[in-house]
């Protein structure tokens, strides 16, 4: 379906793919020829090579003939092992805005003026914020692709994001924001349980979760103490990007319906917009967590228009993911991710080359940008695609079954889900053309699991607070 609004090229897309269907180990056709030496393109630098969105971006950019390098802080960052990545740069163990900025400035000085400048594309909230906050000095060495800092601050702070949604006519859930214990005590009688407690921003967070659910005021106080102990944004208040305080939001039990993700791209000019939709059907942690399994769904035109309206109101451009949940008869926006996201490969497979749309918009290549938008418009729809982090999914099913948290019926349901339509099932990390990413991802997930088990054991023994 194609609409026009205020001269905006608006494409609200259902499911579709412009290529022959195939599983995750089957070669996907390239959508444009690889660049020849005469057409040499500036390289992309992707930070956080441990993210699934980084892996998807590296593969898609590499298939398009665009050089890709990475910048990370861990040896076991799986995107570093991708055959589509040229060089991997390291900047030390701490990942925060000052460390990232220092590493980028150092790299820029070392690269000098020899060759084209790297294009910086955001892969997590922290990189998005850092690129916007320090666009001036970074632009001396890199090509920056970032909305204004005021835009990033509004959408990364969950409190001001709620206000922006309300101003743009997008539904939200009931919420409360507190910056001190005194404010929390004053709100105690007005809070409605259950609710989900979150830091106001993910910038500078150490944990990659979606918040913790509290069913009572006493439980809320306990969760707050645990979060404050584990998150530096509460005791390192001088950190860049840190926003103190908590954001409490009405918790809605959505059961098996899943969080709805409306994702896509808005260009710098404000005239091009394209969106897809998917459901998060398995989470890393219940009842709120990072997605592990996803399914494509048809996009409600009203939600597509609401998302476009929100982007216009915020002045946002680039790749986005807006998360919605169903509350009664209405949809409510709960989060805005201004960067590459975990299930981006699902949208790429359905004909929207999001990393390359960002890249060509960043370098001002209108011809390629228009061609890719036209391809996305022409992509057929009507079929369901699935994406999984296969290893993590298997471990979750195994551990939940072992502890009795998953029934036999649910195990059978997930087995059927795994086997349904293998031609349209993709794996986030496993790809026969890029063989080393998957084993490195498995090893890093295994080590992450051991670390979490150690933290939980220490919490049970009373050495630390961990929720």
C-alpha positions as CSV (number, residue, x, y, z in Angstrom):
1,X,0.0,0.0,0.0
2,X,1.4,3.4,-0.9
3,X,0.2,6.8,0.5
4,X,1.2,10.3,0.2
5,X,1.1,12.8,3.0
6,X,2.7,16.3,2.8
7,X,4.8,15.2,-0.2
8,X,6.2,12.3,1.9
9,X,6.9,9.1,0.0
10,X,5.1,6.9,2.5
11,X,5.1,3.1,2.1
12,X,3.3,1.0,4.7
13,X,4.3,-2.5,3.8
14,X,2.9,-5.9,4.6
15,X,5.0,-9.0,4.4
16,X,7.0,-9.7,1.3
17,X,10.3,-10.5,-0.3
18,X,11.9,-9.7,-3.6
19,X,13.9,-12.9,-3.7
20,X,13.4,-16.6,-4.0
21,X,12.6,-17.9,-0.5
22,X,15.3,-19.9,1.3
23,X,16.4,-20.9,4.7
24,X,19.2,-19.3,6.7
25,X,21.9,-21.4,5.1
26,X,20.7,-20.7,1.6
27,X,22.4,-17.9,-0.4
28,X,20.3,-14.7,-0.7
29,X,20.7,-12.9,-4.0
30,X,22.4,-9.5,-4.1
31,X,20.1,-6.7,-4.8
32,X,22.7,-4.4,-6.4
33,X,26.1,-5.3,-8.1
34,X,29.2,-5.1,-5.9
35,X,31.0,-1.8,-6.3
36,X,33.9,-1.8,-8.7
37,X,37.2,0.0,-7.9
38,X,35.9,2.9,-10.1
39,X,32.9,3.1,-7.8
40,X,34.8,2.8,-4.5
41,X,32.4,3.6,-1.6
42,X,33.5,5.0,1.8
43,X,33.6,2.3,4.5
44,X,31.1,2.0,7.3
45,X,32.2,1.7,10.9
46,X,29.9,-0.3,13.2
47,X,30.3,-0.2,16.9
48,X,29.0,-2.9,19.2
49,X,29.9,-5.9,17.0
50,X,28.3,-8.2,19.6
51,X,24.7,-7.1,18.6
52,X,22.5,-9.1,16.2
53,X,21.6,-5.9,14.4
54,X,25.3,-5.3,13.7
55,X,25.6,-8.7,12.2
56,X,22.6,-8.2,9.9
57,X,24.0,-4.7,8.9
58,X,27.5,-6.0,8.2
59,X,26.2,-8.8,6.0
60,X,23.7,-6.6,4.0
61,X,26.3,-3.8,3.5
62,X,29.0,-6.2,2.5
63,X,26.7,-7.9,-0.1
64,X,26.1,-4.5,-1.6
65,X,29.9,-3.9,-2.1
66,X,30.2,-1.5,0.8
67,X,33.3,-1.9,3.0
68,X,32.5,-2.7,6.6
69,X,34.8,-2.3,9.7
70,X,33.9,-2.8,13.4
71,X,34.7,-1.1,16.7
72,X,34.2,-3.1,19.9
73,X,35.5,-3.8,23.4
74,X,35.4,-7.6,23.6
75,X,37.3,-10.4,21.8
76,X,34.2,-12.5,21.5
77,X,32.1,-10.0,19.5
78,X,30.6,-12.2,16.8
79,X,30.4,-9.6,14.0
80,X,34.2,-9.3,14.1
81,X,34.3,-12.8,12.7
82,X,32.1,-12.1,9.8
83,X,33.5,-12.6,6.3
84,X,31.9,-9.3,5.4
85,X,34.0,-7.3,7.9
86,X,37.4,-6.0,6.9
87,X,39.1,-4.6,10.0
88,X,38.1,-4.8,13.7
89,X,39.2,-2.0,16.0
90,X,39.3,-2.2,19.8
91,X,38.9,0.6,22.4
92,X,39.2,-1.1,25.8
93,X,36.8,-2.8,28.3
94,X,34.5,0.2,29.2
95,X,31.7,1.1,26.8
96,X,30.3,4.5,27.6
97,X,30.1,7.8,25.6
98,X,33.5,9.2,26.8
99,X,35.3,5.9,26.0
100,X,33.6,5.6,22.6
101,X,34.3,9.3,21.7
102,X,38.0,8.9,22.7
103,X,38.4,5.7,20.7
104,X,36.7,7.3,17.6
105,X,38.9,10.5,17.9
106,X,42.0,8.4,18.3
107,X,41.0,6.2,15.3
108,X,40.2,9.3,13.2
109,X,43.6,10.8,14.0
110,X,45.4,7.6,13.1
111,X,43.5,7.3,9.8
112,X,44.3,10.9,9.0
113,X,43.2,12.2,5.6
114,X,44.3,9.1,3.7
115,X,41.3,7.6,1.9
116,X,37.6,8.2,2.4
117,X,36.2,8.8,5.9
118,X,34.2,6.1,7.7
119,X,30.5,6.5,7.8
120,X,29.2,6.1,11.4
121,X,25.8,4.3,11.6
122,X,24.1,3.8,15.0
123,X,23.7,0.2,16.3
124,X,22.7,0.9,19.9
125,X,21.2,3.7,21.9
126,X,24.6,4.7,23.3
127,X,26.2,5.0,19.8
128,X,23.1,7.0,18.5
129,X,23.4,9.4,21.4
130,X,27.2,9.8,21.2
131,X,27.2,10.5,17.5
132,X,24.5,13.2,17.9
133,X,26.0,14.7,21.1
134,X,29.5,15.0,19.5
135,X,28.7,15.5,15.9
136,X,30.9,18.5,15.7
137,X,34.3,17.0,16.6
138,X,33.4,13.6,15.1
139,X,32.6,15.2,11.7
140,X,36.2,16.2,11.4
141,X,37.1,12.6,10.9
142,X,33.9,10.8,10.0
143,X,30.7,11.1,8.0
144,X,28.0,11.4,10.7
145,X,24.5,10.2,10.2
146,X,22.5,11.3,13.3
147,X,19.4,13.3,14.0
148,X,19.7,16.4,16.2
149,X,20.7,15.8,19.8
150,X,17.4,17.4,21.0
151,X,15.6,14.7,19.0
152,X,17.6,11.9,20.5
153,X,17.2,13.2,24.0
154,X,13.4,13.4,23.6
155,X,13.0,9.8,22.4
156,X,15.7,8.1,24.5
157,X,14.3,9.6,27.8
158,X,11.2,7.4,28.3
159,X,9.4,10.2,30.1
160,X,9.8,12.8,27.4
161,X,9.1,10.1,24.8
162,X,5.7,9.6,26.4
163,X,5.1,13.3,26.1
164,X,6.1,13.3,22.4
165,X,3.7,10.4,21.7
166,X,0.8,12.2,23.4
167,X,1.6,15.4,21.4
168,X,1.7,13.4,18.1
169,X,-1.6,11.6,18.9
170,X,0.0,8.2,19.5
171,X,-1.4,6.1,22.4
172,X,0.6,5.5,25.5
173,X,0.2,3.6,28.8
174,X,-0.3,5.2,32.2
175,X,3.1,6.1,33.6
176,X,5.0,7.9,36.4
177,X,8.4,9.4,36.6
178,X,10.4,9.9,39.8
179,X,13.8,11.3,40.5
180,X,14.1,10.8,44.2
181,X,12.8,8.6,47.1
182,X,10.8,11.6,48.3
183,X,8.9,11.8,45.0
184,X,8.4,8.0,45.1
185,X,6.9,8.2,48.6
186,X,4.6,11.0,47.5
187,X,3.3,8.9,44.6
188,X,2.9,5.7,46.6
189,X,-0.9,5.9,46.9
190,X,-1.3,6.7,43.1
191,X,0.8,3.9,41.7
192,X,-1.2,1.1,40.1
193,X,0.2,-2.4,40.3
194,X,1.5,-4.4,38.6
195,X,3.9,-2.0,36.9
196,X,7.2,-2.2,35.2
197,X,10.2,-0.3,36.6
198,X,12.9,1.0,34.2
199,X,15.7,3.5,34.3
200,X,14.6,6.6,32.2
201,X,17.2,5.8,29.5
202,X,19.2,2.9,28.2
203,X,22.3,5.1,27.6
204,X,25.1,4.0,29.9
205,X,23.1,1.0,31.1
206,X,25.1,-2.2,31.9
207,X,22.1,-4.6,31.5
208,X,20.2,-5.2,28.3
209,X,16.7,-5.8,29.7
210,X,13.4,-4.1,29.3
211,X,12.7,-3.5,32.9
212,X,11.4,-5.4,36.0
213,X,7.8,-6.1,37.0
214,X,6.7,-5.2,40.5
215,X,3.4,-6.5,41.9
216,X,3.5,-4.4,45.1
217,X,5.1,-1.3,46.6
218,X,7.4,-3.4,48.8
219,X,8.6,-5.4,45.8
220,X,9.1,-2.2,43.9
221,X,11.4,-0.8,46.6
222,X,13.4,-4.0,46.5
223,X,13.7,-3.9,42.7
224,X,14.8,-0.2,42.8
225,X,17.6,-1.0,45.2
226,X,18.8,-3.8,43.0
227,X,18.7,-1.7,39.8
228,X,20.5,1.2,41.5
229,X,23.3,-1.1,42.7
230,X,23.8,-2.7,39.3
231,X,23.4,0.4,37.0
232,X,26.2,3.0,36.9
233,X,23.8,5.7,35.8
234,X,22.6,6.0,39.4
235,X,25.9,6.3,41.2
236,X,28.0,7.9,38.3
237,X,25.7,10.8,37.8
238,X,28.4,12.8,36.0
239,X,28.5,10.2,33.1
240,X,27.5,11.7,29.8
241,X,24.0,10.8,28.7
242,X,23.0,9.7,32.2
243,X,19.5,10.6,33.2
244,X,18.7,10.0,36.9
245,X,15.5,8.6,38.2
246,X,13.0,5.9,37.3
247,X,10.2,5.5,34.9
248,X,7.3,3.4,36.0
249,X,4.8,2.2,33.5
250,X,1.5,0.3,33.7
251,X,2.2,-3.4,33.1
252,X,-0.1,-5.1,30.6
253,X,0.0,-8.9,30.4
254,X,-0.1,-9.5,26.6
255,X,0.4,-13.3,26.9
256,X,1.2,-15.0,23.7
257,X,0.2,-12.1,21.5
258,X,3.6,-10.6,21.7
259,X,5.1,-7.1,21.4
260,X,4.4,-5.6,18.0
261,X,7.4,-4.0,16.4
262,X,6.8,-1.3,13.7
263,X,10.2,-0.8,12.1
264,X,11.6,0.9,9.0
265,X,13.3,4.0,7.7
266,X,12.7,7.7,7.4
267,X,15.1,9.7,5.3
268,X,16.9,13.0,6.1
269,X,14.7,15.1,3.8
270,X,11.5,14.0,5.5
271,X,9.9,12.9,2.2
272,X,10.6,9.1,2.3
273,X,9.2,6.7,4.8
274,X,8.8,2.9,4.8
275,X,7.7,0.5,7.5
276,X,7.3,-3.2,8.2
277,X,5.8,-5.0,11.2
278,X,6.7,-8.1,13.2
279,X,5.8,-9.7,16.5
280,X,8.2,-10.7,19.2
281,X,7.0,-14.2,20.0
282,X,9.8,-15.4,22.4
283,X,11.6,-13.2,24.9
284,X,14.9,-13.8,26.6
285,X,13.3,-13.2,29.9
286,X,9.6,-13.2,30.9
287,X,7.4,-11.3,31.1
288,X,9.5,-8.4,29.6
289,X,12.7,-8.9,27.8
290,X,14.8,-8.8,24.6
291,X,13.3,-10.7,21.6
292,X,14.7,-14.1,20.6
293,X,12.1,-15.2,18.0
294,X,10.1,-13.1,15.6
295,X,7.3,-13.4,13.0
296,X,6.4,-11.0,10.3
297,X,2.8,-9.7,10.3
298,X,0.8,-7.3,8.1
299,X,1.1,-3.7,9.2
300,X,-2.0,-1.9,10.2
301,X,-2.2,1.3,8.1
302,X,-3.3,3.3,11.1
303,X,-0.2,2.2,13.1
304,X,2.0,3.0,10.1
305,X,0.6,6.5,9.9
306,X,0.9,6.9,13.7
307,X,4.6,5.9,13.5
308,X,5.3,8.3,10.6
309,X,3.5,11.1,12.4
310,X,5.7,10.4,15.5
311,X,8.9,10.5,13.4
312,X,7.8,13.8,11.8
313,X,6.9,15.3,15.2
314,X,10.3,14.3,16.7
315,X,12.2,15.4,13.6
316,X,13.7,11.9,13.4
317,X,15.5,10.3,10.5
318,X,17.2,7.0,10.0
319,X,16.4,3.4,10.9
320,X,13.8,3.0,13.7
321,X,11.9,0.4,15.7
322,X,8.8,1.5,17.6
323,X,7.4,-1.1,20.0
324,X,3.6,-1.3,20.6
325,X,1.4,-3.4,22.8
326,X,-2.3,-3.9,22.7
327,X,-4.1,-2.4,25.7
328,X,-7.8,-3.1,25.4
329,X,-9.0,-2.0,22.0
330,X,-6.1,0.5,21.4
331,X,-2.4,0.3,20.6
332,X,0.1,1.9,23.0
333,X,3.7,2.9,22.1
334,X,6.2,1.7,24.8
335,X,9.6,2.3,23.3
336,X,11.5,3.9,20.4
337,X,14.8,2.4,19.2
338,X,16.7,5.0,17.0
339,X,19.2,2.5,15.6
340,X,19.7,-1.0,14.1
341,X,17.7,-3.6,15.9
342,X,17.9,-7.3,16.6
343,X,15.4,-8.6,14.0
344,X,16.5,-6.3,11.2
345,X,17.3,-9.3,9.0
346,X,13.6,-10.1,8.9
347,X,12.9,-6.7,7.2
348,X,15.9,-7.1,4.9
349,X,14.6,-10.5,3.7
350,X,11.2,-8.8,3.0
351,X,12.8,-6.4,0.5
352,X,13.8,-3.4,2.7
353,X,17.6,-2.9,2.7
354,X,17.6,-0.8,5.8
355,X,21.4,-0.5,6.4
356,X,22.0,0.5,2.8
357,X,19.1,3.0,2.9
358,X,20.8,4.7,5.9
359,X,24.2,4.5,4.2
360,X,23.1,6.1,0.9
361,X,21.2,8.8,2.8
362,X,24.3,9.5,4.8
363,X,26.6,9.9,1.8
364,X,23.9,11.8,-0.2
365,X,23.6,9.2,-3.0
366,X,20.0,10.1,-4.1
367,X,20.1,7.7,-7.1
368,X,20.8,4.6,-5.1
369,X,18.5,5.7,-2.3
370,X,15.6,6.2,-4.7
371,X,16.3,2.8,-6.4
372,X,16.2,1.0,-3.1
373,X,13.0,2.7,-2.0
374,X,11.5,1.7,-5.4
375,X,12.5,-1.9,-4.8
376,X,10.9,-1.9,-1.3
377,X,7.7,-0.5,-2.8
378,X,7.6,-3.3,-5.4
379,X,8.3,-6.1,-2.9
380,X,5.3,-8.5,-2.8
381,X,3.6,-9.3,0.5
382,X,1.3,-11.8,2.1
383,X,3.7,-14.4,3.4
384,X,4.9,-15.0,7.0
385,X,8.7,-15.0,7.6
386,X,10.3,-16.1,10.9
387,X,13.6,-15.2,12.5
388,X,15.2,-16.9,15.5
389,X,18.3,-16.8,17.5
390,X,18.5,-20.6,17.2
391,X,21.1,-21.3,19.9
392,X,19.6,-19.0,22.5
393,X,16.1,-20.3,21.7
394,X,17.3,-23.9,22.3
395,X,19.0,-23.0,25.6
396,X,15.9,-21.2,26.8
397,X,13.6,-24.1,26.0
398,X,16.1,-26.5,27.6
399,X,16.5,-24.5,30.8
400,X,12.8,-23.6,31.2
401,X,11.9,-27.3,30.7
402,X,14.5,-28.4,33.2
403,X,13.2,-26.0,35.8
404,X,9.5,-26.7,35.1
405,X,8.9,-23.2,33.8
406,X,7.8,-24.6,30.4
407,X,5.1,-27.2,29.9
408,X,5.3,-30.1,27.5
409,X,2.6,-28.6,25.4
410,X,4.7,-25.4,25.0
411,X,7.8,-27.4,24.1
412,X,5.8,-29.1,21.3
413,X,4.4,-25.8,20.2
414,X,7.9,-24.4,19.8
415,X,9.1,-27.5,18.0
416,X,6.2,-27.0,15.5
417,X,7.1,-23.3,15.2
418,X,10.7,-24.2,14.4
419,X,9.7,-26.7,11.7
420,X,6.9,-24.6,10.1
421,X,7.8,-23.4,6.5
422,X,11.6,-23.9,6.7
423,X,11.9,-22.0,3.4
424,X,11.0,-18.8,5.2
425,X,12.8,-19.5,8.5
426,X,16.0,-17.5,9.1
427,X,18.6,-17.6,11.9
428,X,19.9,-14.3,13.3
429,X,23.5,-15.6,13.4
430,X,23.8,-18.8,11.5
431,X,24.6,-18.4,7.8
432,X,26.6,-20.9,5.7
433,X,28.1,-18.0,3.7
434,X,29.4,-16.4,7.0
435,X,30.4,-19.5,9.0
436,X,32.3,-18.1,12.0
437,X,29.7,-15.8,13.4
438,X,27.5,-18.6,14.8
439,X,30.1,-20.6,16.8
440,X,31.5,-17.4,18.3
441,X,28.0,-16.2,19.2
442,X,27.3,-19.6,20.9
443,X,30.5,-19.4,22.9
444,X,29.7,-15.8,24.0
445,X,26.2,-16.8,25.0
446,X,27.5,-19.7,27.0
447,X,29.9,-17.5,28.9
448,X,27.2,-14.9,29.5
449,X,25.0,-17.6,30.9
450,X,27.7,-18.7,33.3
451,X,28.2,-15.1,34.4
452,X,24.5,-14.7,35.2
453,X,24.4,-17.9,37.1
454,X,27.4,-16.7,39.2
455,X,25.6,-13.3,39.9
456,X,22.4,-15.0,40.9
457,X,24.3,-17.4,43.2
458,X,26.1,-14.5,44.8
459,X,22.8,-12.7,45.3
460,X,21.3,-15.8,47.0
461,X,24.3,-15.9,49.4
462,X,23.7,-12.2,50.2
463,X,26.9,-10.8,48.7
464,X,25.2,-8.6,46.2
465,X,21.7,-7.5,45.2
466,X,20.7,-8.8,41.7
467,X,17.2,-8.8,40.2
